[in-house]
Amino acid sequence: MTLSEQFATMLAMTAMGGWIGLALSTYHRLIQPEKKWQWVTLLTDVFFWVVQGLLIFYVLLTVNQGEIRFYILLALVCGFAAYKALFETIYERCLDFIIRLFVRIGRLIKRIIFIFFVHPTKFLLKLLYQLFKMVSRIFIVVLLFILTVIITPIKFILKLVIPSSWRRKIGQLIQTFRQTIEALIGKFR
């Protein structure tokens, strides 16, 4: 391996050490495990470190055909330490700002959706429900009026023709029918 390849490898591994620090800070900021989800944290931790290892190996593969030497590990540690010492607080402030910005944008989008879609839809559904109630009341009142107009002459004729014992039974049937209709009307009030 030539001197320029070694120098490029050192720079790449130092940068990867900084990347690991940056990725680790982001990971710890975004993943906040709860006690009941410890198995998820275990899986995400393993996945995180596997991805970081693959990234490091990919960079090594492109820079020096994947040769691992001791100074490569030192360069990784130096890059990580440089990130921790120089850039961690700045990056965490920027990350917090970006997270707050995305949360605010999400809340704004949610508000816009509620204002322009959910509330008008609820209003229209309430309006349709009230319209249905009004139309059904009118229909029931008209139906009762028509039934009264039809039943009154029949009732008069039946009083003349039907014996009184049958009239009582028919009166009871008419009374239960009327109570049923009034109960239906009561549900729409």
C-alpha positions in Angstrom: 0.0 0.0 0.0 1.4 3.4 -1.0 1.8 6.3 1.3 -1.0 8.2 -0.5 -3.3 5.2 0.0 -2.4 5.1 3.7 -3.1 8.8 4.1 -6.4 8.5 2.3 -7.3 5.6 4.5 -6.4 7.6 7.6 -8.6 10.5 6.5 -11.5 8.3 5.5 -11.4 6.4 8.8 -11.1 9.6 10.8 -14.2 10.9 8.9 -16.0 7.6 9.6 -15.2 8.0 13.3 -16.8 11.4 13.2 -19.7 9.8 11.3 -20.1 7.2 13.9 -20.3 9.9 16.6 -22.8 11.8 14.6 -24.9 8.8 13.9 -24.7 7.6 17.5 -25.9 11.1 18.8 -28.7 11.0 16.3 -29.7 7.5 17.2 -29.7 8.2 21.0 -31.7 11.4 20.4 -34.4 9.7 18.2 -34.6 6.3 19.9 -35.8 6.7 23.5 -36.5 3.3 24.8 -39.3 2.5 27.3 -39.0 -0.3 29.8 -41.7 -2.4 28.1 -40.0 -2.2 24.7 -36.5 -3.4 25.6 -36.5 -6.1 23.0 -37.1 -3.5 20.3 -34.2 -1.5 21.6 -32.1 -4.6 21.5 -33.0 -5.2 17.8 -32.5 -1.5 16.8 -29.1 -1.4 18.6 -27.9 -4.5 16.8 -29.2 -3.2 13.5 -27.5 0.2 14.1 -24.1 -1.3 14.7 -24.3 -3.7 11.8 -25.1 -0.8 9.5 -22.2 1.2 10.9 -19.9 -1.8 10.5 -21.0 -2.3 6.9 -20.5 1.5 6.1 -17.0 1.4 7.6 -16.1 -1.7 5.6 -17.6 -0.2 2.4 -15.4 2.9 2.9 -12.4 0.7 3.5 -13.2 -1.3 0.5 -13.3 1.7 -1.8 -10.2 3.4 -0.3 -7.8 0.5 0.2 -9.5 -2.7 -1.0 -10.7 -3.6 2.5 -7.3 -4.0 4.3 -7.6 -3.6 8.0 -4.6 -2.3 10.0 -4.2 -1.2 13.6 -3.9 2.5 12.6 -7.3 2.3 11.0 -8.9 1.6 14.4 -6.9 4.4 15.9 -8.2 6.8 13.2 -11.7 5.7 13.9 -11.2 6.4 17.6 -9.6 9.8 16.8 -12.5 10.8 14.6 -15.0 9.8 17.2 -13.1 11.7 19.9 -12.8 14.8 17.6 -16.6 14.7 17.0 -17.2 14.4 20.8 -14.8 17.2 21.6 -15.5 19.7 18.8 -18.9 19.1 17.2 -21.2 17.2 19.5 -22.9 20.3 21.2 -23.2 22.2 17.9 -24.7 19.1 16.2 -27.1 18.3 19.0 -28.4 21.9 19.0 -28.9 21.8 15.2 -30.6 18.4 15.5 -32.9 19.6 18.3 -33.8 22.7 16.1 -34.5 20.4 13.1 -36.6 18.1 15.2 -38.6 21.0 16.7 -39.1 22.4 13.2 -40.4 19.1 11.8 -42.7 18.7 14.8 -44.1 22.3 14.2 -44.5 21.6 10.5 -46.4 18.3 11.4 -48.7 20.2 13.8 -49.3 22.8 11.2 -50.2 20.2 8.6 -52.5 18.5 11.1 -54.2 21.8 11.8 -54.6 22.6 8.2 -56.1 19.2 7.6 -58.5 19.6 10.5 -59.5 23.2 9.4 -60.0 22.5 5.7 -61.2 18.8 5.7 -62.3 17.4 9.1 -64.3 20.3 10.4 -66.2 21.0 7.1 -66.9 17.3 6.8 -68.3 17.1 10.4 -70.4 20.2 9.7 -71.8 18.8 6.5 -72.6 15.5 8.2 -74.3 17.3 11.0 -76.3 19.3 8.5 -77.3 16.2 6.6 -78.3 14.5 9.8 -80.5 17.5 10.8 -82.0 17.6 7.3 -82.8 13.8 7.5 -84.4 14.3 10.9 -86.5 17.2 9.5 -87.6 15.3 6.4 -88.4 12.2 8.5 -90.5 14.2 10.9 -92.4 15.9 8.0 -92.9 12.5 6.4 -94.2 10.9 9.6 -96.6 13.9 10.3 -97.9 13.7 6.7 -98.3 9.9 7.0 -100.2 10.3 10.3 -102.5 12.9 8.7 -103.2 10.6 5.7 -103.8 7.7 8.0 -106.2 9.8 10.1 -108.1 10.9 7.0 -108.4 7.3 5.8 -109.2 5.8 9.1 -111.8 8.3 10.3 -114.5 7.4 7.7 -113.6 3.7 8.0 -114.0 4.0 11.8 -117.4 5.7 11.4 -118.6 2.9 9.1 -117.2 0.2 11.3 -119.0 1.6 14.3 -122.3 1.1 12.5 -121.5 -2.4 11.2 -119.2 -4.1 13.7 -120.4 -5.4 17.1 -119.1 -3.6 20.2 -116.8 -6.5 21.4 -114.9 -6.5 18.1 -114.7 -2.7 18.2 -112.8 -2.9 21.5 -110.3 -5.3 20.0 -109.8 -3.1 16.9 -109.6 -0.1 19.2 -106.8 -1.8 21.1 -104.9 -2.6 17.8 -105.3 1.0 16.7 -104.0 2.2 20.1 -100.9 0.0 19.9 -100.3 1.2 16.3 -100.6 4.8 17.4 -98.2 4.2 20.3 -95.7 2.6 18.0 -95.8 5.5 15.6 -95.5 8.0 18.4 -92.5 6.1 19.8 -90.9 6.4 16.3 -91.6 10.1 16.2 -90.1 10.5 19.7 -86.8 8.9 18.5 -86.4 11.7 15.9 -87.1 14.6 18.3 
